[in-house]
Amino acid sequence: MQGQLLPLGPSEAEQRFMEFHAANPHVYDELLKICRFVRSRGIQRFGIAACFERLRWLKMFETQGDPFLLNNSYRAWYSRLLNSEPGLEGLFEVRSSGADFLDAA
């Protein structure tokens, strides 16, 4: 139909993130702890990549069996979710991304 906008669903990448996030709420909880620690040290800006590496480091020694996997593609979504937490606003500088359309609700 010409001239009519069709509603777009989430991209494939966003869908994969949302599924991972729903299945692994502990990942967000651990990232949140790291971010709160960083902010408690007076750091106003930080990198989500450093948080991911810290979490990987911690989980490497705490898990048995399969290695702890955390897809770097999810950093954009996690940085936006974490930036919306009270007290963490603006911790991460974000650039234009497909994650800009994340519905955090």
VODO-121115 format. One record per residue: x, y, z of N, C-alpha, C in turn; chain. Coordinates in steps of 0.001 Angstrom, whole numbers, plus 524288, in hexadecimal, padded with zeros to 5 digits. Atoms other than C-alpha are relative to their C-alpha. Layout:
! VODO-121115
+-------+-------+-------+-------+-------+-------+-------+-------+-------+------+
|    nu |    nv |    nw |   cau |   cav |   caw |    cu |    cv |    cw | unit |
+-------+-------+-------+-------+-------+-------+-------+-------+-------+------+
|     X |     Y |     Z |     X |     Y |     Z |     X |     Y |     Z |    A |
...
+-------+-------+-------+-------+-------+-------+-------+-------+-------+------+
This chain:
! VODO-121115
+-------+-------+-------+-------+-------+-------+-------+-------+-------+------+
|    nu |    nv |    nw |   cau |   cav |   caw |    cu |    cv |    cw | unit |
+-------+-------+-------+-------+-------+-------+-------+-------+-------+------+
| 80353 | 7FB65 | 80000 | 80000 | 80000 | 80000 | 8037C | 804D5 | 80000 |    A |
| 7FCCF | 7FB62 | 8009B | 805DA | 80CA2 | 7FBAC | 7FE89 | 80427 | 803FD |    A |
| 800E4 | 7FBB4 | 7FC6B | 80777 | 8179E | 80584 | 7FE9C | 7FE67 | 80586 |    A |
| 80159 | 801C6 | 7FAC2 | 804DC | 80F29 | 81165 | 804D0 | 7FD85 | 80287 |    A |
| 7FB94 | 80239 | 7FD38 | 80F3B | 80C16 | 81B64 | 7FE57 | 7FAF9 | 802B2 |    A |
| 8011A | 804F2 | 7FD6D | 80F9E | 7FE27 | 8200E | 8032D | 7FFC1 | 8050A |    A |
| 7FD0A | 80062 | 7FB22 | 81384 | 7FB84 | 82E1C | 80476 | 7FC1D | 7FF6A |    A |
| 7FB79 | 8036B | 80037 | 82108 | 7F5C1 | 82F22 | 800D1 | 7FD87 | 80557 |    A |
| 7FEC1 | 802AF | 7FB25 | 8244C | 7EBC3 | 83958 | 805C3 | 800BC | 80140 |    A |
| 7FA7E | 7FF97 | 7FE94 | 83149 | 7EA84 | 84036 | 80366 | 7FD6C | 7FBD8 |    A |
| 7FC50 | 80257 | 803A7 | 83D16 | 7E7A6 | 837D2 | 8017D | 7FA99 | 80201 |    A |
| 7FE45 | 80534 | 7FE61 | 842CF | 7DA07 | 8382B | 803E3 | 80060 | 80488 |    A |
| 7FC2E | 7FF42 | 7FBCD | 84E08 | 7DEFA | 840AB | 7FD4C | 80174 | 8051A |    A |
| 802DA | 7FE7B | 7FB4E | 844AA | 7E571 | 84A2B | 7FCF0 | 7FB66 | 80235 |    A |
| 802EC | 80491 | 7FE38 | 83C6D | 7D923 | 84AC7 | 8039B | 7FC32 | 802DC |    A |
| 7FC45 | 8037C | 7FD65 | 84874 | 7D0F9 | 84E17 | 80181 | 8022E | 80553 |    A |
| 7FEB0 | 7FDA4 | 7FAF7 | 84C2E | 7DAB6 | 858B6 | 7FB8C | 7FF47 | 803E5 |    A |
| 80473 | 80055 | 7FC6E | 83E80 | 7DACF | 85E94 | 7FF4F | 7FA69 | 80203 |    A |
| 8005B | 80578 | 7FE52 | 83E49 | 7CBED | 85EE8 | 80453 | 7FEB7 | 803E7 |    A |
| 7FBA6 | 800F8 | 7FC73 | 84BC1 | 7CB73 | 86539 | 7FF0C | 802A5 | 80540 |    A |
| 800F7 | 7FCE9 | 7FB46 | 8482F | 7D60A | 86F06 | 7FBBE | 7FD74 | 8035E |    A |
| 8043B | 8028C | 7FD1A | 83B8D | 7CF1F | 872D2 | 801C3 | 7FACE | 80260 |    A |
| 7FE3A | 8051C | 7FE24 | 84269 | 7C203 | 8743F | 80479 | 80064 | 803EF |    A |
| 7FB62 | 7FF5C | 7FCB8 | 84E0A | 7C787 | 87BBA | 7FFD7 | 80501 | 8033E |    A |
| 80062 | 7FB2A | 7FCF4 | 8499D | 7D1F9 | 8855F | 804B7 | 800D4 | 80395 |    A |
| 7FB61 | 7FF8A | 7FCB3 | 855BA | 7CF1D | 88D9C | 80451 | 8032D | 7FD68 |    A |
| 7FC09 | 7FCEB | 802C3 | 85E2D | 7D559 | 88305 | 7FF1F | 805C6 | 80118 |    A |
| 80138 | 7FA83 | 7FEEF | 85739 | 7E261 | 884B1 | 80125 | 8014B | 805B1 |    A |
| 7FF17 | 7FF12 | 7FA6D | 857C6 | 7E126 | 8937B | 805D3 | 8009F | 8012A |    A |
| 7FA56 | 7FFAC | 7FF21 | 8667A | 7DED8 | 89322 | 8024B | 804F0 | 7FD92 |    A |
| 7FE29 | 7FB25 | 80272 | 868CF | 7EA03 | 88996 | 7FE6A | 804B1 | 80349 |    A |
| 801E6 | 7FBC0 | 7FCAD | 860A8 | 7F2C2 | 8925B | 8037E | 800A3 | 804D1 |    A |
| 7FC78 | 7FFC1 | 7FB7D | 86937 | 7EF53 | 89E13 | 8052C | 80284 | 7FE89 |    A |
| 7FB08 | 7FDC1 | 801CC | 87576 | 7F28C | 89657 | 7FF65 | 805DA | 7FF31 |    A |
| 800E3 | 7FA6E | 8011D | 86FC5 | 7FF8A | 891DC | 7FF41 | 80326 | 80501 |    A |
| 800C4 | 7FD36 | 7FB0B | 86B76 | 8035F | 89F7C | 80533 | 80097 | 802E9 |    A |
| 7FAD2 | 7FFA0 | 7FDA6 | 8791E | 8005D | 8A484 | 80335 | 80453 | 7FD5C |    A |
| 7FD27 | 7FC05 | 802FA | 87F22 | 808B7 | 899BF | 7FE2A | 80572 | 8018E |    A |
| 80229 | 7FAE3 | 7FEB1 | 875FF | 81416 | 89CB6 | 80139 | 80165 | 805AE |    A |
| 7FECF | 7FEF2 | 7FA7C | 8787F | 812A8 | 8AB68 | 80592 | 801F4 | 800BB |    A |
| 7FA96 | 7FE22 | 7FFD9 | 886C1 | 81578 | 8A878 | 80088 | 80574 | 7FDA0 |    A |
| 7FFEE | 7FAB1 | 8020A | 882F0 | 8229E | 8A2C7 | 80101 | 80065 | 7FA30 |    A |
| 7FF09 | 7FFF8 | 805A8 | 884DB | 81EAD | 894A9 | 7FAFA | 80183 | 7FD35 |    A |
| 804A4 | 7FE04 | 802A9 | 87B78 | 82638 | 88C0A | 7FF23 | 7FD83 | 7FAA5 |    A |
| 8005A | 8027F | 80522 | 87E7C | 81FB5 | 87EE1 | 8032E | 7FAFB | 80021 |    A |
| 7FD4D | 80501 | 8000E | 88243 | 811A9 | 87C7C | 7FEA7 | 7FD32 | 7FAF4 |    A |
| 800F8 | 802F6 | 804C5 | 8828B | 8079E | 87193 | 7FD2F | 7FAE7 | 8011A |    A |
| 802E9 | 804DB | 7FF61 | 878C5 | 7FCAA | 87053 | 80376 | 7FB4E | 7FED0 |    A |
| 7FC75 | 80452 | 80149 | 8839F | 7F44B | 86A68 | 802FF | 7FE4D | 804DE |    A |
| 7FD2F | 80155 | 7FB30 | 88B17 | 7F4EE | 87745 | 7FC7D | 7FCF2 | 803B2 |    A |
| 803BA | 802D6 | 7FCB0 | 87EE7 | 7F073 | 87E84 | 7FF49 | 7FA6F | 7FE0D |    A |
| 8008B | 80536 | 8023A | 87D41 | 7E507 | 87536 | 804C4 | 7FCAA | 8014D |    A |
| 7FB3D | 802FD | 7FEF2 | 88B71 | 7E0F4 | 876F4 | 80071 | 7FEA6 | 805C6 |    A |
| 7FFFB | 80111 | 7FA61 | 88A60 | 7E208 | 885C2 | 7FC45 | 7FB7E | 8013B |    A |
| 803C8 | 80425 | 7FF1A | 87E44 | 7D981 | 8859D | 80203 | 7FACF | 7FDE0 |    A |
| 7FDBC | 804CE | 80225 | 884E2 | 7CF95 | 87CBF | 80435 | 7FDDB | 803A0 |    A |
| 7FBC5 | 80193 | 7FC80 | 890A2 | 7CF4A | 885CD | 7FDC5 | 7FD69 | 804E9 |    A |
| 80257 | 80225 | 7FB42 | 88839 | 7CD02 | 891D5 | 7FD73 | 7FAB5 | 7FEF5 |    A |
| 80303 | 804BE | 80114 | 87FAC | 7C29D | 88B98 | 8036C | 7FB85 | 7FE22 |    A |
| 7FC7F | 80415 | 801CE | 88B1E | 7BB3E | 885B1 | 80190 | 7FC73 | 8048E |    A |
| 7FE3C | 802ED | 7FB7B | 88EE7 | 7B706 | 89363 | 7FB8A | 7FE32 | 80386 |    A |
| 80470 | 80170 | 7FCBA | 8813C | 7B570 | 898FB | 7FC7C | 7FBEB | 7FD89 |    A |
| 80389 | 80394 | 802A5 | 87AF9 | 7AC8A | 88EEC | 802BE | 7FAE3 | 7FEBA |    A |
| 7FE1D | 80532 | 80173 | 87C9D | 79E1F | 88C1D | 7FDAE | 7FE9E | 7FAB6 |    A |
| 80221 | 801C6 | 804FB | 87ACB | 797AE | 87EF1 | 800FC | 803E0 | 7FBAF |    A |
| 7FF7D | 7FC8A | 80484 | 8782B | 7A042 | 87336 | 80218 | 80547 | 8019B |    A |
| 7FDF0 | 7FAD1 | 7FEB4 | 87F8C | 7AD0F | 872BB | 7FBAC | 80411 | 8001B |    A |
| 803C1 | 7FBBC | 7FFA9 | 87829 | 7B959 | 87669 | 8004C | 80329 | 7FAFD |    A |
| 80019 | 7FD3D | 80501 | 87419 | 7BFC4 | 869AB | 7FCE5 | 80509 | 80081 |    A |
| 8028D | 7FAEA | 7FFFE | 870AC | 7CE08 | 8682E | 8013B | 8028F | 7FAC7 |    A |
| 7FF5A | 7FE13 | 8054D | 86EAC | 7D2EF | 85A5E | 80108 | 805E2 | 80000 |    A |
| 7FEB4 | 7FA72 | 80055 | 87551 | 7DFFD | 857AA | 7FBC8 | 80325 | 7FD38 |    A |
| 8042D | 7FD45 | 802CB | 869E0 | 7E347 | 84ED2 | 7FBD9 | 80227 | 803B0 |    A |
| 803F5 | 7FE46 | 7FC4B | 86191 | 7E52D | 85AFE | 801A4 | 804DC | 8030C |    A |
| 7FE1C | 7FB8B | 7FCF1 | 869DB | 7F04D | 8606D | 7FCAD | 804E0 | 7FF3D |    A |
| 80319 | 7FB45 | 8010C | 861CE | 7FAEF | 859C6 | 7FAE8 | 7FFF3 | 8030D |    A |
| 804F4 | 8005B | 7FD2D | 8553C | 7F601 | 85FE0 | 800D5 | 80066 | 805E1 |    A |
| 7FF05 | 7FFBD | 7FA60 | 85AEB | 7F3DC | 86D57 | 8019E | 8057B | 801B4 |    A |
| 7FE60 | 7FAB6 | 7FE70 | 86149 | 80153 | 86D84 | 7FB53 | 803A1 | 80070 |    A |
| 804AB | 7FCB4 | 7FFC5 | 85429 | 807B5 | 86AC2 | 7FC94 | 7FE99 | 804B1 |    A |
| 80313 | 8019E | 7FB6D | 84D0C | 7FFB1 | 874FF | 80294 | 801D9 | 8050A |    A |
| 7FD36 | 7FE72 | 7FB44 | 8577B | 80278 | 87F2B | 7FFFE | 805E3 | 800B6 |    A |
| 80033 | 7FA49 | 7FFB4 | 857A8 | 81104 | 87BEB | 7FAC1 | 801F1 | 80214 |    A |
| 80526 | 7FE59 | 7FE29 | 84940 | 81159 | 87F82 | 7FF29 | 7FECC | 805C7 |    A |
| 8006A | 80136 | 7FA68 | 84BC2 | 80C6A | 88D5D | 800F3 | 804F2 | 80338 |    A |
| 7FF10 | 7FB81 | 7FC90 | 84AA0 | 81698 | 8982E | 8059E | 7FFE3 | 8021D |    A |
| 7FAA1 | 7FF82 | 7FE31 | 8582C | 81B64 | 89B9C | 8040F | 7FE8B | 7FBF5 |    A |
| 7FC46 | 80184 | 80415 | 85E4D | 81622 | 88F22 | 7FF43 | 80316 | 7FAF6 |    A |
| 8011B | 7FCF2 | 804AA | 8590E | 82025 | 88598 | 80517 | 8022A | 7FDC4 |    A |
| 7FB82 | 7FDCA | 802AC | 8635B | 823B9 | 87B94 | 80529 | 7FD3E | 80103 |    A |
| 7FB1C | 802C7 | 7FF03 | 86D59 | 819B1 | 88031 | 80293 | 7FE75 | 7FADE |    A |
| 7FDF7 | 801A1 | 80515 | 86EC3 | 814ED | 87242 | 7FE99 | 803F8 | 7FBD3 |    A |
| 8010D | 7FCD2 | 8049B | 8701F | 81D7D | 86668 | 7FE0F | 7FC44 | 7FBD1 |    A |
| 8022B | 80379 | 803FC | 867A5 | 81788 | 85BE6 | 8000F | 802B6 | 7FABA |    A |
| 80015 | 7FE19 | 8055E | 868A7 | 81911 | 84D53 | 7FB2B | 7FDCB | 7FD54 |    A |
| 80482 | 801CB | 802F7 | 85DFB | 8174B | 84352 | 80085 | 7FA2E | 7FED5 |    A |
| 7FFE8 | 805AF | 80079 | 85A5B | 808FC | 84297 | 7FA7D | 7FE02 | 7FF37 |    A |
| 8050C | 8028C | 80054 | 84F61 | 7FF9B | 83FBF | 7FD73 | 7FF7E | 8054E |    A |
| 80203 | 80062 | 7FAAB | 84E04 | 7FF07 | 84E7B | 7FD2F | 804FB | 801B5 |    A |
| 802A4 | 7FB17 | 7FE9C | 848E8 | 80D05 | 84E77 | 7FA1A | 7FF56 | 80050 |    A |
| 805A1 | 800C4 | 80036 | 83B65 | 8078E | 84C2B | 7FE1E | 7FBFF | 803FD |    A |
| 80160 | 803C8 | 7FBF7 | 83B9F | 7FE46 | 857BE | 7FB8F | 8021B | 80350 |    A |
| 8045C | 7FE9A | 7FC99 | 82EF1 | 7FE87 | 85F18 | 8014C | 7FDE7 | 80564 |    A |
| 7FE47 | 8019F | 7FACC | 833B8 | 7FE34 | 86D28 | 7FB75 | 7FEB5 | 80396 |    A |
| 80490 | 80101 | 7FCAA | 825E5 | 7FCBD | 8726A | 7FEFD | 7FA45 | 800BB |    A |
+-------+-------+-------+-------+-------+-------+-------+-------+-------+------+
